[in-house]
Amino acid sequence: MKVLAFAASNSRQSINNALVKYATSRIEQAEVEILDLNDFEMPIYSIDREKEHGIPEQAQRFYDKVGGADAIVISFAEHNGSYTAAYKNIFDWVSRIDMKVYQNTPMLLLATSPGPGGAQSVLNAAVNSAPYFAADVKAHLSIPSFFDNFDLEKNTLINDELTASLESALKKLTN
């Protein structure tokens, strides 16, 4: 199984990156590729830029990565209750290639934040909009209060209930 994973953030210290790496490390017998959104940086999407310069090569590379995956795991960072600008810009460019951005690939959607909301707002937005972009969401999970529930030194969830919920979500993705 080829699993494509990324944090929907361009922060080099992203807690969502720590979460997505941990989650994918729990998938047995999988070839995991973790993307860094910084490798797909493009000008801010506008129809004028698209008409003048076409779709950037980075957007096509991202779309091809999605198409080559058997499963996708995304952990969403939340900026002011919504997607990060880095993720949204990549998504906007890729959707110009094909509105079926996720190409019916099975997905696990995660989110976390330092606060008790666990980036639930952005996770809800992602889950609710997913069907419009050909995402086959098998499960989703928010991890609240990241620093209380995750040990960064050991790279592991330390909350048994959340660990069980993540394991259940991963089983739904891989079965």
N, C-alpha and C positions, 0 to 999 in steps of 0.2 A: 504494500500500500504506500503510495506517494502522498505525503501530507505537506501541504503548503501552509505556513503559519506566519503571522506578523502581528505586531502591535500597531494599532491605528494611531500612531504617534511618531513624531520625528525627534523626540527627546532621547538623548543618549543615555539618560538615567531613568528611562521609563519604567515605572512599576508594572505597566501593562506588558512590557517586553519580558520582565521577570516572570510574570504570570503565564504568558504564552509559552515561554521556554519550559517552565515547570510542567505545564499541562501536556505539552507534546512529548516530554520525556517519559510520561506515563503510558504512552501508546506503544504497545509491544509489537514487534515485527513490522516496523514502519520505517520508511526512508523519509526523514523530516528535513524540509528546507525552510529556514527561517529568513524571511525577507526583512530588510531595513528600508523603511520608506524614504530615507535620505538618498538611496540609490535610484529613486524614481522622481527626483525633484524636477519640476517643470514650471514654466511661466504660469501665472494664474490664468485659469481658463477664461476665455471669452470667445464669442462667435467671431469677432473681428480677427483675433489671433489665428483661429482655426482657418478662416478664409484666406488669410494672408500667408500663413506658413504651414498649414496642414496640421495633422496630428503628430505630436512628438514621438520619436522612436521609443522613449521610455514608457509611454502609454501602451504601445503595442507589445513591448516586452512584458509588462505587467499582465496584460490580457492573456498572453501566451502562457505565462506561468500558471495563471488560474486554470486555463484549459488543459494543462498537463497534469493537474493534480487529481487524485482520487478523493481527497477530502481537504477541507480548509478549516483552520482554526484562527480566529481573529479575536484579539482582546482590545476593546475600545477604550481609549482615554476620553475623558469628557472635558471640554472647554466651554465654560458658560452654558452648560446643559446640552451641548450639541457635539457634533464631530469636530475633531481637530481640523484646522485649515489644511494641513499636510495631507491627511486622508481624503478629505472632501475634494481637494483639487485633483488628486490622482483619480478618484472615482469619477469626477466630472469629465476628465479627458477620456478615460476608458469607456465611459458610457456613450461617447461619440463614435466609437468603433462599433459597439453593439450594446443595445440597452440590456441585453441578457449578460451583464457583466460577469455573473458568477456561473454561467453556463451549466446550470442544474447540478452543480457539485454539492455533495453533502457537506454541511457546515456545522461547526460548534462556535457560537458567539459568546464571548466572555467580556467582562468589564470589571474594572476595579478603580478605586480612588482612596485617598487617605481618609475620607469622611465616611460617615455611616450610610450614606446613600449608595455607595459602591458604583457610582456612574450609571445608576439605573435609568436615568433619563435618556442618555445616548443609547444604551442597550435597548430600551423599548423602541426608540426610533429605528434602530437597525433591524430589530426583529419584525416590526410592523411594515417596514418598507421592503424587506427582503424579497417577498414574492414578486414584486414588480421588476426585479432585476435577476430573476431566475436563480435565486438562492434556495437550496433545499436545506432549511434549518432543521437539524435533527434535535438540537438542544441549545439552551442558553443558560448562563449563570452569571450572577453578579457577586463579587467578593467585596463586602463592605469593609471599612476600616482596615485597609491593607496592612498597615504596619502593626496592627494588633493581631492579625491573622496569618501573617507570612513572615518567616525568618529569612531575611535576605542573605545572611552569612551561610546558612545551610541550604538556601534555595528550596524551601519547602513550605507548604501550608502547615500551620500548627493547630488549626481548628479542626477537630475530628468530624464535626457535622458538615463543614464546607468541603473537607477532603472526600467524604462519602458522596456528597452532591456532585463534585467534580468527577469522581470515578463513574458515577451513574451517567453523567452527561457524555463522558468519553465512550462508554459502552454503546450508547445510542448512536454515536457518530460512527463507530467502527463495525457495528453489526448490520 
